[in-house]
């Protein structure tokens, strides 16, 4: 995941480094059972978006950092709609880190698109926080 910084980034970089030192392992709070094509199944556990935010927000906030994520629809060269999620860490000084967006093909179903947005936010945030 690539990123870009504000023109000055010394304060946001220092605050983010302090934040990462305080991050704790995220508790997996969801369990999913997946059916395979050959009729088998397996389960796995994961931390949902809320669990990631619950762990990170207080620590980021204590270091003067807020996280914001935006979802939008963007048409690619072929005209196909893609869901795009942008992630930004903003420091109280006004300095910021912007991460390259994550993109995934949009579906005609609003509920499927909502799930895609949540999935992209979760992955983008986890990657941004390291």
N, C-alpha and C positions, 0 to 999 in steps of 0.2 A: 504494500500500500504506500503510494507516494504521498507527499504532503508539501505544503508551503507555509512559511512563517510570515508574520507581519514584518515590516521593514526592520524594526527593532524587536528582538525576541529574547533578550537576556532574562527578563522577569518571568515570562511565561515558561521558558525552558527550566529555570531554577525551581519554580513552583511545581511544575509537572514532575521533575525529578524527585522532589520531596514527596509528592503524592504517590508516585510509584513505590517508594520505599515503605509506605504505610499500607499499600494494598494487601488484602488478605486473600487466600484462595476463596473462590466463589463457590458457594454451596449449590450443588445440583438439586433443583427443586421440581423437576419434571421428568416423567418416565414415559417413554413411547414404545409401543409394540409395532414392529414393521413386518408386514407379510411379504415374503419373497415371491418371485415369479414361479419358482418350482414348488410352491406350496408350503415351504418352511416359514419360520418366523424367528425374529430376534428382538430383543429389547435393549434400549440404552437410556441413559439418564443424561440430562443437560441442564444448564442454568438458563432460565428464560431472561428476557430483556429486563424485567423488573428486578430479578436477583442481581444482575450486573449493576444496574443503577443503584439499588439499595446498598451494595458494597462500596461503590465508587463515589457517589454524590457527596456524602458527608466529608470524605477525605479531600476530594477536589475542592469543595466549598471552603474547608478550613485553610486551604492554600490559595484561595482567591480565584478559583477556576470554575467556570460554568461550562456545561456541555450542551450543545444544541444540535439537533438533527432535523433535516427538512426532507420531505418526500415530494417528488414531482414526477410528472409524466413528460418524457422527452421523445421526440420522433428521431429515429436513426436514419441513416442514408436511404434505406429502403422504404421509409415511411412507416415502418412498424413502431408501435408504441412500446417504450421501455419505462419501467419504474426506476427512478434514480433517487438514491438517498445520499445526501451530503451530511458530513459530520464536521463539527468545528468545536475546538476548545478555546474559550475566551477568558483571558485573565482580566482581573479588575483594573489593571493598568491600561487596558485597551489593546494589548498585544494578543495575538491569536496564533493558532495552528489550524490550518484547513487541510483536511484529508481528501484525497481523490475520491470521487463518488463511487458507490457500488451500484451496479445496474443489473436488471434482470427483465426479461420480456414480460410485458403486461398481459393479463388475461382479460377476457370479456366479462368475467365474473367479479363483482365488487368484493365479495368475501375472499376470493382467491387473491385479489390484489392487496387487500388488507393484511392477509397472512404473509404475502411476499414483502410488504413494507416492514412488518415487524421482524421478519427473518433478516432482511437486509440491515435494519437498524441494529439488531443484536450482533451480527457479524462485524459490521463496521465499527461499532463501539468497542467490542472486544479487541479488535485489531488496533484501534487507535490507542487504547489504554495499555496495550502491550501484554 
